[in-house]
Amino acid sequence: MTGKERVMASFEGREFDRVPIYCAGVSGRIASHVLGRDAFVGHGKQRYRETLALWQGEDAHREFVERTQRDVLELNDALDVDLVRPAYWRYPHTPTRRIDEYTFFYGAEDGNWWVMRFDPETELFQEIDRAPRPEPTIDDVIRATEASEAVAEQGSNPSPDAFPELVAAIEHFGDERAVHGTGTGVSVPRERHWLEAMALEPDVVRRYLVARAKINCRTIPVMAQMGLKILFGGGDFAGKNGPLYSPRAFHHCMLPALQIVSECCDQHDCWHFFASDGNLWPVAEDLFGNSGVQGFYEIDRRCEMDLERIRDTFPHLKLCGGISSETVHLGTVEEVIAETRSALEVARRRGQIVVGVSNQVVPATPLENFDAMFETLHEQP
């Protein structure tokens, strides 16, 4: 089987030759290790690189985009995954001035400005200073909701040209590997004023999420037009101890929006995949049952999201993950191998599972751990 055939056979409950595999994401250090050269792949490192390229001019930025696209495709080939990640993070903000090698100033000196700094060791690119501004309040939530509702009513549909990374991945991989699309992300921003609004103005948050869902429903038919059936989305809202807000708030605010996206996916013969870190069991009945969501990725067993338990509870759900990023980062080689084998065994026996690391493989991950995980994934019967 090709990788694409393997993924589709597994997700559709048909026989497959071996368990399909994927990789949720890697840091620049890990990608460079895999390719044997400096790779334009990652999170903060790529955001810093884009800022640097924008600072250097149009030619430098064009070269950045082209090299990034090439390295992402080559990384998927080198890892020999069945389900590919077609793109990594971007930061398309042109800086106003460069403060030092790793620090950039953005915005207007006498207006809305902020400063970002890159740390090569952690590969983080973070805001370290910003112009004074009022603390955001629920009034800002109301304004964001009204703006989203206006876009939902008046906005136009995108075209495939709006997704150049997906176009490139489809052309490069053809029928050899499965490519996932986008357009299903719905989530409550994790800032304090949004979480306060969940408690004090839940109807406003519900309106915001419904508007965002309607906006997403313009992208879903484009994904279908491009031949992409697996649509990744979601939004982080939980940690190891559970969600950031109550099951009641999830039911009132999130559930209606997820149902809109799921219905749109059904209409266009696509699968709605939802992702979040953390322990999602307190809202699982709504999230994986009542919402119409058909897939779940970023599955982390260290957060009690065990593949076997999820399959027992939601037999219809298509799953991606099963190997904790934390285990790959902090565990021993033996622990990484054991967790990888365990996930493969469940996937082989239960089906509808693509096995891979739950989330980003962070820069400090021991290279021998990463290698052990992928050697085990490829050595399966």
Rosetta blueprint (number, residue, H / E / L):
1 M L
2 T L
3 G H
4 K H
5 E H
6 R H
7 V H
8 M H
9 A H
10 S H
11 F H
12 E L
13 G L
14 R L
15 E L
16 F L
17 D L
18 R L
19 V L
20 P L
21 I E
22 Y E
23 C L
24 A L
25 G L
26 V E
27 S L
28 G H
29 R H
30 I H
31 A H
32 S H
33 H H
34 V H
35 L H
36 G L
37 R L
38 D L
39 A L
40 F L
41 V L
42 G L
43 H L
44 G H
45 K H
46 Q H
47 R H
48 Y H
49 R H
50 E H
51 T H
52 L H
53 A H
54 L H
55 W H
56 Q H
57 G L
58 E H
59 D H
60 A H
61 H H
62 R H
63 E H
64 F H
65 V H
66 E H
67 R H
68 T H
69 Q H
70 R H
71 D H
72 V H
73 L H
74 E H
75 L H
76 N H
77 D H
78 A H
79 L H
80 D L
81 V L
82 D L
83 L E
84 V E
85 R L
86 P L
87 A L
88 Y L
89 W L
90 R L
91 Y L
92 P L
93 H L
94 T L
95 P L
96 T L
97 R E
98 R E
99 I E
100 D E
101 E L
102 Y L
103 T E
104 F E
105 F E
106 Y E
107 G E
108 A L
109 E L
110 D L
111 G L
112 N L
113 W E
114 W E
115 V E
116 M E
117 R E
118 F E
119 D E
120 P L
121 E L
122 T L
123 E L
124 L E
125 F E
126 Q E
127 E E
128 I E
129 D E
130 R E
131 A L
132 P L
133 R L
134 P L
135 E L
136 P L
137 T L
138 I H
139 D H
140 D H
141 V H
142 I H
143 R H
144 A H
145 T H
146 E H
147 A H
148 S H
149 E H
150 A H
151 V H
152 A H
153 E H
154 Q H
155 G L
156 S L
157 N L
158 P L
159 S L
160 P H
161 D H
162 A H
163 F L
164 P H
165 E H
166 L H
167 V H
168 A H
169 A H
170 I H
171 E H
172 H H
173 F H
174 G L
175 D L
176 E L
177 R L
178 A E
179 V E
180 H L
181 G E
182 T E
183 G E
184 T E
185 G L
186 V L
187 S L
188 V L
189 P L
190 R L
191 E L
192 R H
193 H H
194 W H
195 L H
196 E H
197 A H
198 M H
199 A H
200 L H
201 E L
202 P H
203 D H
204 V H
205 V H
206 R H
207 R H
208 Y H
209 L H
210 V H
211 A H
212 R H
213 A H
214 K H
215 I H
216 N H
217 C L
218 R L
219 T L
220 I H
221 P H
222 V H
223 M H
224 A H
225 Q H
226 M L
227 G L
228 L L
229 K L
230 I E
231 L E
232 F E
233 G E
234 G E
235 G L
236 D L
237 F L
238 A E
239 G E
240 K L
241 N L
242 G E
243 P E
244 L L
245 Y L
246 S L
247 P H
248 R H
249 A H
250 F H
251 H H
252 H H
253 C H
254 M H
255 L H
256 P H
257 A H
258 L H
259 Q H
260 I H
261 V H
262 S H
263 E H
264 C H
265 C H
266 D H
267 Q H
268 H L
269 D L
270 C L
271 W E
272 H E
273 F E
274 F E
275 A E
276 S L
277 D L
278 G L
279 N L
280 L L
281 W H
282 P H
283 V H
284 A H
285 E H
286 D H
287 L H
288 F H
289 G H
290 N H
291 S L
292 G L
293 V L
294 Q L
295 G E
296 F E
297 Y E
298 E E
299 I E
300 D L
301 R H
302 R H
303 C H
304 E L
305 M L
306 D L
307 L H
308 E H
309 R H
310 I H
311 R H
312 D H
313 T H
314 F L
315 P L
316 H L
317 L L
318 K E
319 L E
320 C E
321 G E
322 G E
323 I E
324 S L
325 S H
326 E H
327 T H
328 V H
329 H H
330 L H
331 G L
332 T L
333 V H
334 E H
335 E H
336 V H
337 I H
338 A H
339 E H
340 T H
341 R H
342 S H
343 A H
344 L H
345 E H
346 V H
347 A H
348 R H
349 R H
350 R H
351 G L
352 Q L
353 I E
354 V E
355 V E
356 G E
357 V E
358 S L
359 N L
360 Q L
361 V E
362 V L
363 P L
364 A L
365 T L
366 P L
367 L H
368 E H
369 N H
370 F H
371 D H
372 A H
373 M H
374 F H
375 E H
376 T H
377 L H
378 H H
379 E L
380 Q L
381 P L
